[in-house]
């Protein structure tokens, strides 16, 4: 029996949807604006048999639409129409009140640690898509809301660190159904920054996770306990490492630069397992880094300091992860939308003089081995880096107390 019906907003390639399916939920709708991500979602979650999991996806194609609700969103094509939740219900043939869970991971570039923040306007939330997401909740008022975003929303804002979080909590608490009095309804919440590695994801990915339950008080809502730890005790398992996840017999490790795992004897065809080409000078630098440590900064003061890229020659601090080498026996660093580009982070393979492949990046995000990726490099990186680790969502969603329903049986 399904644990509830889920609509996934800002669904991307389907990481969160897959986590809910693995936890036994029925995903009845999914919406995003990014066409390549939706194609990836359709291929993997709509067109594939998911009978190995307790849950299901019940529609043939996700919806491509502008979820900004008229707020400014420069990343959305101008020809896409904006939608309300009623439009979404109509598209997926859903009755009013039929949706138990809304899952949402609205892009939050304004809060990213990779972008300088701007002053906050009079205590208002600064990201338009977050405001739009709350408006969808107001229209649907499901029993349960799952929210994922960058960690910086918990401390963003120069003058008042919690401006956005305070606004979000107040807005969610103020949402009422028509039949409820002012004293009833509203969403209680648990909202915190979690490390995905503590839930079995082979990646040190710190993200804000929010659980909102309609009609609940805050003290009734708790996150599930971490299942993994860097230094585990009797109740936890050790972190899942890069070695655990990507060193496997069905992936050729010593790929030639530019090579795809297609037509190679002894290995299944996998066009997503492909190695980017690098300049000879970059390969030489990687080999020098490996000899002296794990970062380009380890070349400073050595006889190979001239291998450091010109753009880093005069940097005193920062950018230390660029061209960095992953550790076999630790979780990976956070996968970004440039996660197979060694100039953008610690994305060099632990033992090969190349970036990790797109397949390796997807495995480190927690996607199954069968999950297909776009054929173009930029799109493959983007759908992986923007994803929510399915394992993290599954751990939260399958917690015995996380379920839609009357408040007596739905305390999270």
N, C-alpha and C positions, 0 to 999 in steps of 0.2 A: 504494500500500500504506500502511495506517495506521502511524503511528510508535508507536502504543501506545494502550491503553484507559484512559480517565480517568474518575474519579468526582469530582465537584465538590461539596464540603461547604460549607455556608454560602454557597450559590451566588448568592443575590440574584437580580438580573435577568439574569445570565448574562454579565457582562463577561469573567470569566476563562475560562468555557467557550468563548465566541466566540474568544478569543485562541488557545486550544488547537486549535479547529477550523481557524482560519486557518493554523495551523502544521502541519496535517496529521494531527492526532490524532483518535481516535474517542471522543467523550464518551458513556459508556454509563450514566451515572446522575448525578443532581443532587438535592440536598436542601437545604431551608431551612424556616424557620418562618413567614416573612412572606408572607402570602397574595397581596398585590398584586404583590410581586416575582415570585412563582412564576407568576402569570398573565402577567406581562410576559415571563418566560422562555419559557413555553409558546407564546405568540403569535409570538415572534421566532425561536426556535431549534428548536422542535418542529414547529410548523405551517407554517413557511416552508421553501421549497426553498433549500438551502445549497450547491448544486452549484458555485457560483462559487469555493468554497474546496476545498482538498485533503482536509480532514477532514470529519467528520459528527457528527450527534447521532442516536442510534439508538433513542430511546424516545419515547413519545407524550406523556408528561406527567411533570414533575418531582414529587418526593415532598415532601409537606408533613409535617414531623415536628419534634419537639423534639430538638435535637442536644446538649442540655446534659448528658445521661447522668445526670440526677438531681442535678447541682450546681444551686445556686440561679441562676435566670435570670429576672429580673422582666419581661423583655420578651416572654416566650413565654406564649401562652394556656394556662391551667391544663388545658384539656380535650385538649391535644395529648399524645400518648404519646411517651415517650422511646424511642430506638432504639439498637441496637448495629450494628456493621458487618455482622453476619450478617443482621439484618433488612433492611438496605439491599441486600445481595446477593440476598436472596429477592425483594424488591420488583422488582428489575430483572432477575431471572432470570440471575444471574451465578454462575459456578462459583468455588469457593475457589481463590485464586491467579490468577484471570483478570484482575484489575485491575493494571495496570502503574503507574499514576500516581494519587496522591491530591492534589487541589488544594484548598486551604482558606484562607479569609479570615475567620476567626472574629471577630465584633465585639469591639472592645477599647476600650470607652468609658473604662475606668479608666485607660488610658494616654493618652487624648486630651489634646492641648494645651489643649482647651477646658474641661477639668475639673480641678479641684484634685486632686492625688494624696493618698492616705492612707498612713500608715506601713505598711510591709510586715510581714507576720506571720512572724517567725523565718526569713527567707530563702526563704519559699515563694512560688511564683508567685501573683500576686494576681488574675488574671482566670480565672474558672471555665471559660469557654468555651475558653480556650487549653489548660487541663488536659484537657478533654473531647476536644479535637482530637488531642492526643497519644495518648489511649487508643484512638481510632479507628485511628491509625497502628499501634499495638501489635497490634491485632486483624488488620489487613490485611497489614502489612509489604510494601507495594508496592516496586518498584525505585526509584521516584522520588517525592519529595514536594515540591510547590511551596507556599510559604507567603508570604502578603502581610499586612501589618499597618501600623499607624501607626508613625511614625518614633520616637516616644518610648519604645517598648519597649527600645530600645538604650541608653537612659540613665535609665530610670525607677528610682525607689528613692532615698530620701533618704540612707541610710547607706552602702549598697553599690550603686553605680550599675548593676552588671551582674547583680544577683540573678536576674532573670527569664531573661536570655539564658543565663547559666551553667546554670541549671536545665534550660532547653529543650535545650541542647546535650548535657548529661549524659544526659537522658532518651532522646534520640534515639540517642545512641551506645550506650546499654545495651539497646536493643531487639534481640532475637535471634529467629530462626526456630528451630523445634524441632530441625531437623537440624544446626544450627550449634553449634560449640563456643563456649566463652567467649572464645576468641581470634578467632573469626570473626564476621561479620555486623556489626550496628550501622550507624548512618548517619553518614557524613562530611558536612560541610556547607560551604556558602558563605552568609554571612549579613551583609547590609550595608544601609545606607540609600541609596537611589538616587533621583534626580530623574527623573520620567517625561519631562520635556522633553528629556532627553538621549537618549531613545529614540524621538523623533518624535511624542510626544504634545503637543498645543498647550496645555500646562498645567504650571505649576511645582508639581508634586505630589511631595512627598518621602515615600516610604514604605519600610518595612523589607521587603526581599525575602529569602526564604530558599530555598535549594535543598539538598535532602538526598538523597544517593544511597546506597543500601544496599550495604554491603561496601566502600565507597570510603574513602580517606584524605582528609583535608581539602585537602592540596596537589594532589589530582587534580581538584578542583572549582573552576571559575572562572566568573564571570559573563561574558556576552558583552560585548564592548567597546561603549561608547556610540557611537551612529551620528550624533548631533547635538550641537552645542555653541553656547553663546552667542557665542563668538569662534571659528568653525570654522577648522580647518586643511585641508590637502589631503585628509585621510582622513575628514573629517566634514562633514555638511551643517549649515546654520544652523538654529537652533530654528524649529519651526513656530509661527506666530503666530496671534493672534486673527483678524487680517485674513485670513490664509490659509484659516482654517477656516470662518468664519461669514459673510464677505462673499461672497455668491453669488447668482446670478441667480434661483434658485428659492426664495429667502427674501425676503419683503417686509421691508425694513428699517424704514420709517417707519410702523409699525403704530400705530393709535390705541390709547389705553389701554383695556384690556379686550377688544381685538379679537383674534380668531383668524384664522389664514390659511385661511379656508374661504369659498368662493364669491367669491373676489377675482379679477377678470379678470387673466389673464396669469400666475397663480401656481397651482401644484398645491395641492389641499386638504391641509392639514397642521394638525390640531387641536392638536398639541403646540407649534406655533409660535404662542404666544399671549402677549399682554402683560398683565402685572398692572396693576390700577388703582392710582394713587397720589393722595394728597391734593394739593390745590393748593399747600399750604405745602411739601410734599416736592418737588414739581416746581420750585418757586421756589428751594429750597435746592440742588437738583441744578444748576440753571442758574448759581447763584452759585458753586458749587464749580468748575464747568467754567471759569468766568471767571478764578478765582484760583489754580487748581491741579488736584489730583486727589483731595483728601480734605477732609472737613469741617474738619479742623484748619487747612486753608489759609484758612478764613474768619476765624480768630482774628486780631484786630488790624486787620481791615478794616471798612469802613463797612457791611458786610453780616454782621457777627458775630452779629446778632440772629437770623439764619436758622438758626444751630446749634440742634439739638434740645435741649430742656430737659435730657434725661437725660445729655447730653454737656457741658453748660455748665460744670460744675465738675470735669471730668476733666482731670488734669494729664498723664497718660500712658495708653497702652493704647487699645483700640477705635478705632485710627486708620484701620482699613480700612473701617469701617462707612460706608455711603453713598459709598464710593470708586468712582472711574471706571476702567474697564479701559482699558489701552493697546492701540491697534490693532496696534502692531508689536512686541509682546512676547507670550510665552505667557500664558494666563490664570492667575490665582491658583488655588489649590486649590479645586475644586468641593466644597462641603459639602452636607449634607442641607437647607440653606437657601439653595441656590445661585441661586435666582431671587428672593431677597428682599434688597433693597438695604440694609436696616438690619442685615443679618447679615454683611456683608463687602464686598469690592470687586467688586460684581456689577452695577454700572450700565453700561449699553451704552456703548461708546466714543464714539458721536456722537449718540445719541438720549436724550431725557430719560425713560428708563424702565429697569427691570431687564432683564437678558437674559431671553429666553424659555426655556422648558423644552427646546425643540428646540436652541437655541443652546448651552445647558448640556450637552446630550447630545453634540453635535458636539465641544465642547471636552473632553469626557471621552474622545473617540475612538470613539464609537459610529457606525456607518454611518448615512447619511442615511435609509435605509429603516426604521431601528429604531423601533418604535412604543412610545409611553409611556402610562402611565395617564392617565385623563381628569381626575382630581382633582389640584389643585396640590400638596398635601402629599405625595401618593404619588409624583407625577412627580419632585419634588425628591429625595425619599428614595431612590428606586431609582437615580437618577443619582449622588447624592453618596456613596452606599455602594458604588458599583461599583468594580471594578478596571479600569483602562484596557485594553481588548483589545489595543491596539498594544504596550503594555509586555509583556503576557504572551506575545504572539506573538514578540516579539524574543528573549525569554528561551527560549521553548520551541522555536523553530526553529533555535537555535544548533546547528551540526553535531554537537557533542559532548554535547548534552542529549538523551538518549534512554534508555529502559529497556533492560535487557539485562545480559548478563554484564559483570563489572567491566572486562574487557579492552577492551570497546567502549562503555562507558557513562561514562567520566570526564567530568564536566561542565566 
